[in-house]
Amino acid sequence: MTATVVRPTAQPELLALLGRTPVVRVTAELPYAHPGFWAKLEGLAAGGMKARAAVSMLLGARERGELRPGAPVVESTSGTLGLGLAFAGQALGHPVVLVGDSELEPSMRQLLRAHGVRLEIVDRPAPQGGWQAARLGRLRDLLAELPGAYWPDQYNNPDNTAGYASLAAELSAQLDHLDILVCSVGTGGHSAGVIGPLRRHWPGLRLIGVDATGSTIFGQPARPRLMRGLGSSIHPRNVAYDAFDEVHWIGPAEAVDSCRRLARGCFVSGGWSTGAVARVAAWAARVHPGAAVATVFPDGPHRYLGTVYDDDFLTAHGLDLTDAATRPVEIPHPRAAEARGWARCTRVADPLKGKR
Ligand SMILES: Cc1ncc(COP(=O)(O)O)c(C=O)c1O
């Protein structure tokens, strides 16, 4: 059976809503008092942080002739890029077909469908490569079914990274100075995209990557993960390994504890990745007194009301916030020990170096 999708009318005026997000000074205790850090609130823009990447990838493909006017766009996503693509699809006039999985929150499914996305859900992880591999399998079937369909491939597409040039430009205009930038890493897109331009502006800038426990991006063994957004069970090519000065792995208890402290203490908050970067940014501000620290909050709290902010969810998943680590365990090398909670390593290397 050949699947069909309805082509939306392009609304290029939407592109004026891209980015231009505010920064706010965060001083809420996380869990200790700290001098404060800057947070870029990407959840406040239409289409969220990944609208920047989505618009960049579709415009790039249009320019190269890989995406014809009105042709469908097909992508695998755990949500945030899906919303960005829903935005970019409407702005540029492309139907959007997304492959999610059983763990995609019901509210996010509703939101994507409300924005006209056709959503396909895979219901079991692949034996090798987990949910991501299962989603990619379904995506390949869709590419074969839908004539002219284009797959942005966010994990490996350099236009994903390039889309964050605007984020870097905004940060360099909004902040007087920056010593340390803390970024969550999923596809590697936003950290790779901002660090080059920001280091041209502030040459001494240090970059701290924040990954999830159980993610294999920085060389730890891949395990089933509760947290979404940051972390991966594959090795995305977009990760700029050479750019990172250190990496932290954060567990779900630390992320939830931080999200809730943010929501209570300074109103702005978000989901797993926001909680994770906030904890590390507060730590960095505390251990480097006088340093200007900034981070990116990729989205807001709404998507996570049934997870991060739900006590029943925590109980069902055996999460006890009194277990949340208050400082990282140091490991000398990513393979030296498996991170079970907050861990830190100052040796960062591409685990696939020489194998790609
Ligand atoms: C909510 C959220 N936070 C953080 C990230 C990580 O960003 P990046 O893919 O640019 O590394 C993602 C990526 O999917 C995300 O969805």
The ligand as an SDF file (V2000), in Angstrom:
LIG
                    3D

 16 16  0  0  0  0  0  0  0  0999 V2000
   14.9850   17.8770   25.0650 C   0  0  0  0  0  0  0  0  0  0  0  0
   16.3390   17.7120   24.4490 C   0  0  0  0  0  0  0  0  0  0  0  0
   17.3870   18.1830   25.1070 N   0  0  0  0  0  0  0  0  0  0  0  0
   18.6410   18.0720   24.6000 C   0  0  0  0  0  0  0  0  0  0  0  0
   18.8860   17.4500   23.4090 C   0  0  0  0  0  0  0  0  0  0  0  0
   20.2870   17.3070   22.9090 C   0  0  0  0  0  0  0  0  0  0  0  0
   20.5710   18.2330   21.8930 O   0  0  0  0  0  0  0  0  0  0  0  0
   21.4900   17.8680   20.6480 P   0  0  0  0  0  0  0  0  0  0  0  0
   20.7320   16.8540   19.8430 O   0  0  0  0  0  0  0  0  0  0  0  0
   21.6420   19.1730   19.9210 O   0  0  0  0  0  0  0  0  0  0  0  0
   22.7580   17.3220   21.1650 O   0  0  0  0  0  0  0  0  0  0  0  0
   17.7990   16.9380   22.6890 C   0  0  0  0  0  0  0  0  0  0  0  0
   18.0030   16.2290   21.4190 C   0  0  0  0  0  0  0  0  0  0  0  0
   17.1520   15.5040   20.9460 O   0  0  0  0  0  0  0  0  0  0  0  0
   16.4970   17.0870   23.2150 C   0  0  0  0  0  0  0  0  0  0  0  0
   15.4290   16.6070   22.5740 O   0  0  0  0  0  0  0  0  0  0  0  0
  1  2  1  0
  2  3  1  0
  2 15  2  0
  3  4  2  0
  4  5  1  0
  5  6  1  0
  5 12  2  0
  6  7  1  0
  7  8  1  0
  8  9  2  0
  8 10  1  0
  8 11  1  0
 12 13  1  0
 12 15  1  0
 13 14  2  0
 15 16  1  0
M  END
$$$$
